[in-house]
Amino acid sequence: MKDFFDTWKFKILVAVAVFLVGIMAYAGANGRLTAAPQELLGVVLMPLQKVTSALSGGIGSVWEKYTSIDEVMEQNEQLEAENAELRQQMVDYDRIKAENEAYKALARIQDSNTEASYISAFVIGRDPLDEFGGFTLDCGTVNGAAVNDAVISDKGYLIGMVVEADTTSCKVMTILHPSFSAAGVVSRTRENGIINGSTDYAGDGLCVLTNLERATETKMGDQVITTGLGGVFPPDLLVGTVQKVEPEVSGKSSIAVVRPGADPRTVKHVFVITDY
């Protein structure tokens, strides 16, 4: 028992008792003894009331934030949908703008071949392993494209030919490829030859016109065009400009090294000639 009187619990009880006696004495001296229990209860409960009030306000605030989050999320979803629609409209606008520019050039091309039919197409893929610049277009058999169709640039220069066609896309072999072959002619001298790709010059974006006469009059700056022989390519398609003339290995003929008027390795938009 003696140990209890020395504990901190006993000291707290004494302090509370002294506090209560002091309040009762103060209330008696001021004629408020009857109200003392209520005031004492008020003093004790006041912190609890403040805590309750704070909790009540906090719950209300949390509920408001919760309901407002739903509204914000709904607004965000609506804005995302609108942004997606705007982005699609911008993509459509860019495509139409590019096609309009191309069709302005096509009007000039059609002046020289009014009977031909054309498909507007964009390059959608390139094979990084194809050193000759082959690419894939976003048009296919559903659009009228077919194997052996000629492919030209926006300015009307020969780019290559379709070698594979499926429903919605087609693959193009360019004039830089050694397997490419088209009958060509030098417009100034009217010397005929064969337009081929060459492993010796493809890295520089050049092709060649082979089978020219040994003593050819063709020279640097001359223009090369197609003849239409063979029925694959329309006649008078622009090909490019002669860079130099040199004898073939056999020594019996000459070749003209030609820079295409449009670089097949960098074109983004072309026209496929489906009928001429």
ZILINMO-V376202 format. One record per residue. N is the residue number from 1. RES is the residue in one small letter. SS is DSSP state (a for helix, b for strand, c for the rest). D_LAST is the distance of its C-alpha to the last C-alpha in Angstrom with 2 decimals. Layout:
N,RES,SS,D_LAST / N,RES,SS,D_LAST
//
This chain:
1,m,c,120.41 / 2,k,a,121.30 / 3,d,a,117.96 / 4,f,a,116.18 / 5,f,a,117.86 / 6,d,c,116.42 / 7,t,c,112.81 / 8,w,a,110.07 / 9,k,a,109.69 / 10,f,a,113.32 / 11,k,a,112.83 / 12,i,a,109.83 / 13,l,a,111.89 / 14,v,a,114.68 / 15,a,a,112.28 / 16,v,a,110.82 / 17,a,a,114.35 / 18,v,a,115.45 / 19,f,a,112.38 / 20,l,a,113.13 / 21,v,a,116.83 / 22,g,a,115.91 / 23,i,a,113.69 / 24,m,a,116.43 / 25,a,a,119.01 / 26,y,a,116.82 / 27,a,a,116.17 / 28,g,a,119.89 / 29,a,a,120.83 / 30,n,c,118.39 / 31,g,c,119.15 / 32,r,c,115.78 / 33,l,a,116.96 / 34,t,a,115.72 / 35,a,a,112.22 / 36,a,a,112.15 / 37,p,a,110.59 / 38,q,a,107.76 / 39,e,a,107.14 / 40,l,a,107.33 / 41,l,a,104.80 / 42,g,a,102.61 / 43,v,a,102.83 / 44,v,a,101.94 / 45,l,a,99.08 / 46,m,a,97.56 / 47,p,a,95.41 / 48,l,a,94.29 / 49,q,a,93.36 / 50,k,a,91.34 / 51,v,a,89.50 / 52,t,a,88.85 / 53,s,a,87.62 / 54,a,a,85.31 / 55,l,a,83.91 / 56,s,a,83.39 / 57,g,a,81.55 / 58,g,a,79.48 / 59,i,a,78.43 / 60,g,a,77.41 / 61,s,a,75.41 / 62,v,a,73.69 / 63,w,a,72.82 / 64,e,a,71.33 / 65,k,a,69.22 / 66,y,a,68.14 / 67,t,a,67.02 / 68,s,a,65.31 / 69,i,a,63.34 / 70,d,a,61.75 / 71,e,a,60.73 / 72,v,a,59.34 / 73,m,a,57.36 / 74,e,a,55.92 / 75,q,a,54.97 / 76,n,a,53.36 / 77,e,a,51.26 / 78,q,a,50.15 / 79,l,a,49.32 / 80,e,a,47.36 / 81,a,a,45.30 / 82,e,a,44.67 / 83,n,a,43.77 / 84,a,a,41.29 / 85,e,a,39.64 / 86,l,a,39.59 / 87,r,a,38.08 / 88,q,a,35.27 / 89,q,a,34.71 / 90,m,a,34.62 / 91,v,a,32.04 / 92,d,a,29.84 / 93,y,a,30.49 / 94,d,a,29.57 / 95,r,a,26.25 / 96,i,a,25.40 / 97,k,a,26.61 / 98,a,a,24.45 / 99,e,a,21.30 / 100,n,a,22.30 / 101,e,a,22.68 / 102,a,a,19.26 / 103,y,a,17.62 / 104,k,a,19.56 / 105,a,a,17.81 / 106,l,a,14.35 / 107,a,a,15.29 / 108,r,a,15.73 / 109,i,a,12.47 / 110,q,a,10.61 / 111,d,a,12.93 / 112,s,a,11.28 / 113,n,c,7.61 / 114,t,c,8.42 / 115,e,c,5.54 / 116,a,c,3.91 / 117,s,b,6.44 / 118,y,b,9.14 / 119,i,b,12.40 / 120,s,b,15.49 / 121,a,b,17.72 / 122,f,b,21.13 / 123,v,b,22.70 / 124,i,b,25.50 / 125,g,b,26.96 / 126,r,b,27.55 / 127,d,c,29.40 / 128,p,c,32.44 / 129,l,c,32.90 / 130,d,c,29.47 / 131,e,c,30.37 / 132,f,c,26.78 / 133,g,c,25.70 / 134,g,c,23.74 / 135,f,b,23.29 / 136,t,b,22.54 / 137,l,b,20.36 / 138,d,c,21.41 / 139,c,c,18.42 / 140,g,c,18.17 / 141,t,a,17.25 / 142,v,a,18.79 / 143,n,a,16.19 / 144,g,c,13.25 / 145,a,c,13.18 / 146,a,c,13.46 / 147,v,c,14.75 / 148,n,c,12.71 / 149,d,c,10.14 / 150,a,b,10.15 / 151,v,b,12.56 / 152,i,b,13.28 / 153,s,b,16.40 / 154,d,c,17.20 / 155,k,c,17.43 / 156,g,c,14.06 / 157,y,b,15.73 / 158,l,b,14.56 / 159,i,b,16.75 / 160,g,b,16.08 / 161,m,b,14.45 / 162,v,b,15.37 / 163,v,b,18.25 / 164,e,b,19.88 / 165,a,b,18.98 / 166,d,c,21.61 / 167,t,c,21.95 / 168,t,c,22.11 / 169,s,c,21.23 / 170,c,b,19.42 / 171,k,b,20.51 / 172,v,b,18.83 / 173,m,b,19.98 / 174,t,b,20.02 / 175,i,c,19.88 / 176,l,c,23.68 / 177,h,c,24.07 / 178,p,c,25.52 / 179,s,c,23.37 / 180,f,c,20.11 / 181,s,b,18.77 / 182,a,b,15.98 / 183,a,b,16.33 / 184,g,b,17.40 / 185,v,b,19.21 / 186,v,b,21.88 / 187,s,c,20.89 / 188,r,c,24.54 / 189,t,c,25.81 / 190,r,c,22.66 / 191,e,c,24.00 / 192,n,b,21.70 / 193,g,b,22.13 / 194,i,b,20.89 / 195,i,b,20.09 / 196,n,b,22.28 / 197,g,c,24.22 / 198,s,c,27.97 / 199,t,c,30.97 / 200,d,c,32.87 / 201,y,c,30.70 / 202,a,a,28.87 / 203,g,a,31.94 / 204,d,a,31.43 / 205,g,c,27.73 / 206,l,b,26.84 / 207,c,b,24.70 / 208,v,b,25.18 / 209,l,b,23.72 / 210,t,b,25.75 / 211,n,b,26.80 / 212,l,b,27.53 / 213,e,b,30.46 / 214,r,c,33.89 / 215,a,c,34.76 / 216,t,c,31.46 / 217,e,c,31.40 / 218,t,c,28.98 / 219,k,c,30.85 / 220,m,c,30.86 / 221,g,c,28.66 / 222,d,c,25.97 / 223,q,b,22.31 / 224,v,b,19.96 / 225,i,b,16.20 / 226,t,b,13.66 / 227,t,c,13.48 / 228,g,c,10.43 / 229,l,c,13.15 / 230,g,c,13.25 / 231,g,c,9.67 / 232,v,c,9.78 / 233,f,c,8.80 / 234,p,c,6.60 / 235,p,c,9.46 / 236,d,c,11.93 / 237,l,c,11.74 / 238,l,b,15.39 / 239,v,b,17.51 / 240,g,b,21.10 / 241,t,b,24.39 / 242,v,b,26.71 / 243,q,b,29.97 / 244,k,b,31.93 / 245,v,b,31.95 / 246,e,b,34.21 / 247,p,b,35.05 / 248,e,c,33.96 / 249,v,c,36.83 / 250,s,c,37.01 / 251,g,c,37.56 / 252,k,c,35.49 / 253,s,b,32.42 / 254,s,b,31.45 / 255,i,b,29.13 / 256,a,b,27.83 / 257,v,b,28.15 / 258,v,b,25.30 / 259,r,b,25.43 / 260,p,b,22.04 / 261,g,c,21.35 / 262,a,c,21.31 / 263,d,c,23.75 / 264,p,c,22.22 / 265,r,c,25.79 / 266,t,c,26.17 / 267,v,c,22.92 / 268,k,c,23.44 / 269,h,b,20.24 / 270,v,b,16.58 / 271,f,b,13.07 / 272,v,b,11.07 / 273,i,b,7.27 / 274,t,b,7.04 / 275,d,b,3.80 / 276,y,c,0.00
//
